[in-house]
Each structure stands twice: as structure tokens, then as C-alpha cells.
Amino acid sequence: MMKKLLLLAFLLPLAAMAQDQGIRFEHALSWKEVKAKAKKEGKFIFMDCFTTWCGPCKKMSSQVFTEPTVGEFFREKFVSVKVQMDKTSTDDEAVKSWYADAAAIAKKYGVRAYPTFLYFSPEGKLVHVEEGSMSAISFLDASARALKPATTTSLTR
């Protein structure tokens, strides 16, 4: 039992460090505040639209967003936010504060599949959309394309 506790005590900080190497999502900001921060910092906005029941969403969160190379790229180029698109009885106040914006974003940009990744210019204009789970390399490639709006695919949203 003591060995298990020591092992746990050793592994927890490593897990926290690994998490810190990935994408740092803004949790305490409203959509309006995210847009203001991006504009002020001259960064694009990355929005992960997910649901609590989505397996591919969970895979992205645990296997791709936590990758150090992904985190480094996103911390430099984006203000990132996760937006829960469904409602559950266990939602905390931070999630609830996004309910209206989540519904408006889903409607305005036609979010119907999960995960959906929305990319906005520093001025808050939608410039790129990606859907579905992907590898870290594919995700970085797709996200890099979002930084060059002239080369992105045409948006139908």
C-alpha cells in the first residue's frame, strides 16, 4: 500500500507537467473576453466545440491537445477556448455561463459534428473550420492553414 501511495505521489506531478505542455485553454473568460484578448495580443482564436458524450472529442483532449509540440504552437499563435456544446446536469458555473454563446455559435457557424474546430482571425472573423478527430501532425497542419486565411478552403458557414 505504501509503495502505491509513493508511486502515485511521484506520478501526479508528472501528469500535471504533461498537461501543462499542451494547449492552454482559457477557462475563465467569456466569448467577448476571448475575442478582446486575441485582438489585444494579435493572436488567432482556436475554438474546440465538443460534447461530453463524444469519444473522438475525448481522444483529441487526451492524446492531441496534450502533446508538447501542439501546446507550443498553440500558445504562440492562438488564444484557445473549449466550448461544451451540450448541457448536462453536472455542468459547473463556467460551462453554464457559455450556454447562450455555445448555442449562438452552433447556429451561426453550423456546428453539427463533434469535434468541430473553429478558427477565427484576431478580429474575431471565422477563417477556417475543421471537423473530426485527427493525429497531432494532421491537427498542426490544419491549424497552420488557419493562420493563412487566403489559402484556407472556402467557408460555407
C-alpha positions in Angstrom: 0.0 0.0 0.0 2.8 2.4 0.9 4.6 1.7 -2.4 1.4 2.5 -4.3 1.0 5.8 -2.5 4.6 6.8 -3.2 4.2 5.9 -6.8 1.0 8.0 -7.0 2.8 10.9 -5.3 5.6 10.6 -7.9 3.3 10.3 -10.9 0.8 13.1 -10.2 3.3 16.0 -10.7 4.5 14.4 -13.9 0.9 14.2 -15.2 0.4 17.8 -14.3 3.6 18.8 -16.1 2.5 16.9 -19.2 -0.9 18.6 -19.2 0.9 22.0 -18.8 2.9 21.3 -22.0 -0.3 21.0 -24.1 -2.7 23.7 -25.3 -3.7 26.1 -22.5 -7.4 26.8 -22.8 -9.0 29.9 -21.4 -11.5 28.7 -18.8 -12.5 31.9 -17.0 -13.1 34.1 -20.0 -16.4 34.8 -21.8 -16.6 34.8 -25.6 -16.4 38.6 -25.6 -13.3 38.5 -23.4 -11.6 35.8 -25.6 -12.1 38.0 -28.6 -10.8 41.1 -26.8 -7.7 39.1 -25.6 -7.0 37.8 -29.1 -7.3 41.2 -30.6 -5.0 42.8 -28.0 -2.4 40.0 -28.3 -2.6 39.8 -32.1 -3.4 36.1 -32.0 -5.9 34.0 -33.8 -8.6 32.2 -31.8 -8.9 28.4 -31.7 -12.3 27.1 -30.5 -12.8 23.4 -29.7 -16.5 22.7 -30.0 -17.1 19.4 -28.2 -19.8 17.4 -26.3 -19.4 15.4 -23.1 -20.5 12.2 -24.9 -18.2 12.4 -27.9 -15.5 9.8 -28.0 -13.4 11.5 -30.7 -13.5 14.7 -28.6 -12.2 12.9 -25.6 -9.4 11.4 -27.7 -8.4 14.8 -29.0 -8.3 16.2 -25.5 -6.3 13.4 -24.0 -3.9 12.5 -26.9 -3.5 15.5 -29.2 -4.1 18.7 -27.2 -1.7 17.5 -24.5 1.2 17.0 -27.0 4.1 19.4 -26.2 4.6 20.3 -29.9 0.9 21.1 -30.2 0.9 23.1 -27.0 4.0 25.1 -28.0 2.5 26.0 -31.4 -0.9 27.0 -29.9 0.5 29.0 -27.0 2.5 31.1 -29.6 -0.2 31.6 -32.2 -3.7 31.2 -30.6 -6.0 32.2 -27.8 -7.7 28.8 -27.2 -11.1 28.0 -25.7 -13.1 24.8 -25.3 -16.8 25.2 -25.7 -19.1 22.5 -24.4 -22.0 22.3 -26.9 -24.3 20.0 -24.9 -25.9 20.5 -21.5 -25.6 18.1 -18.6 -26.9 18.0 -15.0 -23.3 18.1 -13.8 -22.2 21.3 -15.6 -20.4 23.8 -13.4 -21.0 27.6 -13.5 -18.2 28.1 -16.0 -19.9 25.8 -18.5 -23.3 27.2 -17.8 -22.0 30.8 -18.5 -21.3 29.7 -22.0 -24.7 28.1 -22.8 -26.1 31.1 -24.7 -22.9 31.7 -26.6 -22.5 28.0 -27.4 -26.0 27.9 -28.8 -25.4 31.0 -30.9 -22.1 29.8 -32.2 -23.5 26.4 -33.2 -26.3 28.1 -35.0 -24.3 30.8 -36.7 -21.4 28.5 -37.8 -23.5 25.4 -38.5 -21.7 23.2 -35.9 -23.4 19.8 -36.3 -20.5 17.3 -35.9 -18.1 16.8 -33.0 -15.4 17.7 -32.5 -15.6 20.8 -34.7 -12.7 23.2 -34.6 -13.4 26.8 -35.4 -10.5 29.2 -36.2 -11.0 33.0 -36.0 -8.8 35.9 -37.0 -7.6 38.2 -34.3 -10.5 40.4 -35.2 -13.0 37.6 -34.5 -13.9 36.7 -38.1 -14.2 32.9 -38.9 -11.4 32.0 -41.2 -11.2 28.1 -41.1 -13.2 25.1 -39.9 -12.1 21.5 -39.3 -14.2 18.6 -38.2 -13.3 15.2 -36.6 -10.5 13.6 -34.7 -7.1 13.5 -36.2 -3.4 12.9 -35.4 -1.3 15.6 -33.8 0.6 16.1 -37.1 -2.6 16.5 -39.1 -4.1 18.8 -36.4 -1.0 21.0 -36.5 -1.1 21.1 -40.3 -4.8 22.0 -40.3 -4.2 24.7 -37.7 -1.3 26.2 -39.6 -3.5 26.6 -42.6 -6.0 28.6 -40.5 -3.3 31.2 -39.9 -3.2 31.9 -43.7 -6.9 32.7 -44.5 -6.1 33.3 -48.1 -5.1 29.6 -48.5 -7.9 28.1 -46.5 -10.8 26.3 -48.1 -13.9 28.4 -48.8 -16.3 28.5 -45.9 -19.9 27.7 -46.3 -20.8 28.6 -42.7 
